[in-house]
Amino acid sequence: MITRSVKRLPVENGISGWEAISQRSFPVRSLDGNVNADWLIIGAGFAGLSAARRLLQQRPDDKIVILEASEVGKGTSGRNSGYMIDVPHNLSSSEYSSGTADATRREMAQNRYAIKFATQAAEAYGMSRETFDPAGKINAAATARGMKLNMSFGQSLGSAGEKHTFLDAAEMREITGSNYYLGGLYTPGAVLIQPADYVRQFAAGLSHKVVLFERSPVTSLKRANGIWIASVARGSVSAPKVILGVNGHVEDFGHFGRRLMHIFAYASMTAPFPADDIGHKASGRDRWALLPADAMGATVRKITSGGQSRITIRTKYTYDTTVALSESRLSKMAQAHRRSIDARFPDLKGIPFEHSWAGRLCLSLNHVPAFGEIDEGLFSACCENGLGTVKSTLAGMMAADLATGTVSRELDEYMDHRGPTRLPPEPFAWLGINSVIRLQEMRAGREG
């Protein structure tokens, strides 16, 4: 018998603005009793839900159970900035394109494979344009260095035959209402999602065939006589095969120890303001989405619904070995967000933040996922390397393919890499990684 106690459970640091303005269409149901299933998925985020949908396509008569420690939309997936990006995006390098041309083309193909899967799910589950919007995104430049990064990125896209459009300062001002940006680079392949709505509607769409238990954190996972048993406070789920869609928490299940970096990203969302008055004058069009030309800068989005607009900003990162953050840390980051928003939109200084929060990213030093069959009948679809929407979607799909023995070129290519490399020991990792983050944020300057 193999028994592993789960070391730590997820923690929600602040209330995500996306979750706060989202609506549920189904009640919360927790596990109470012992359940048998053909498949157990742990985690109801991008990876877990995608794995469930893929399993339904391949094994429609099998019983699939999902255990979620919190509630759908409250965890990491609902704290995301909501960009499903097709072109390469590497957070830890502070630039958006890395590696060889062949590797870049492969990454784009994989991202688009995941986006196509998500698009089909959005259509099947009746998601609106406010939840799932294939509008593309803009890399916004606020500095001369940012402009050079955009130019280099555009040249790489052009060499690969990828569509893109350069925007000048006047065009950026017309879109955003802000004089802050010197230019931008638009690419059409990204999808913008309301992340909490997306995972909630995805879960609702699966509910006719998949059993979901929320507020049911797994406290131990053991294997006996070829069956995995996941225990929760008031029951258990037994299944021959298990898929872990828990991102960085895979370490807390006893796997990939000292091989994953846990990076907190911080975000804030304004209170609503009138879209037809101050909104148009101060913040441009009803909807837009900006990524920074330097990846360590500020991600900024504007959304509008029912005549009310909001702006969200995500910037600042920290490497931590804990899962819980202090209120003073969140407050300090919100103050930095305030300065960033005020610099971009001085006419919105009177609009307060309604929500500030942190989300926990997972990266590996060599930028590969924590993926594969890590024990007999136990599969990992974890470590999204800073792009959780598409990377976790893809990991969930591929984990289902691997677990069912489905042969595909996509799976062969996805598995064609080494595992995550080992981190330096603490406190050297903490000192080194946070020093790199600070240096990259300083170099980003006004992009942040």
Number of C-alpha atoms within 10 A of each C-alpha: 9 9 13 14 15 18 12 15 14 17 17 18 22 19 18 27 24 23 21 14 10 18 13 14 10 11 8 12 13 21 21 13 11 14 14 16 16 16 25 27 26 25 28 32 33 29 33 32 27 30 28 27 24 19 24 18 11 14 15 12 11 14 17 23 23 25 26 24 23 20 20 30 27 23 25 25 25 28 27 27 26 23 26 27 25 22 22 20 20 17 17 20 16 19 18 20 18 12 8 9 13 9 12 18 14 16 19 17 15 21 25 20 18 26 24 13 18 23 17 12 19 20 11 11 16 14 19 13 13 15 20 23 18 16 17 19 23 24 25 30 30 24 19 11 16 26 21 14 18 25 16 14 20 20 14 15 16 12 10 12 9 14 12 17 12 15 18 14 18 15 15 22 20 14 17 27 20 20 16 19 23 19 24 27 23 20 21 17 20 21 22 24 24 23 27 30 24 28 23 25 24 25 27 18 18 19 12 8 16 21 16 23 23 19 17 24 23 24 18 17 21 15 20 11 8 12 18 24 24 26 21 22 15 11 15 21 22 22 22 19 20 30 27 24 32 27 29 25 25 20 19 17 21 13 15 20 13 16 20 29 23 23 24 20 21 26 30 31 24 21 16 19 18 14 22 13 10 14 24 17 15 18 26 19 19 19 18 20 23 22 24 26 32 31 24 28 27 26 22 22 22 21 18 19 12 7 13 15 22 24 23 24 23 27 23 20 22 16 21 17 12 9 17 13 16 9 12 9 12 19 13 11 22 24 15 17 25 18 14 20 22 14 16 21 17 15 16 19 13 8 14 14 19 15 18 24 24 27 24 29 24 23 26 24 14 16 20 20 26 28 22 19 15 12 11 13 17 19 23 27 29 31 30 25 27 22 24 27 27 27 26 30 28 28 30 33 26 28 31 27 19 18 18 13 9 12 10 12 7 15 18 12 12 18 15 8 11 10 17 21 15 15 16 13 9 11 9 11 17 17 11 13 18 17 14 13 20 15 12 18 22 14 16 22 15 20 26 25
